[in-house]
Amino acid sequence: VFSTVLPLGVQAESDWMLEGFVGTIHGDARVPAQSAAVLQVTYYLSRTTAGTGVPFWNRAYEKRIPFEGGSSSRYVAALNTALTEVLAELARDLAAATLPAL
């Protein structure tokens, strides 16, 4: 779906800019038998040439992935699964989006 992915802070000429903002990232272990990693990210797709900063497309994704026990390694693994699922949905949604002609 993406032809080029750049590190943070690197500028390149492009027609579109995709930005993601993490709204929630935490572990919910209030009930130990139902511990979960929670991740919510909102993505915005804007034209770089429009100059208005108004996103053409946006979508929020939220995942709650259960994990057993209170170990940090299991929490991190569940968080990784959540991010993987969010990115897979994002890629599918962007591939299906009808973008206006430039």
Secondary structure by P-SEA (a helix, b strand, c coil): cccccccccbbbbbcbbbbbbbcbbbbbcccccbbbbbbbbbbbbbccccccccccbbbbbbbbbbbccccaaaaaaaaaaaaaaaaaaaaaaaaacccccc
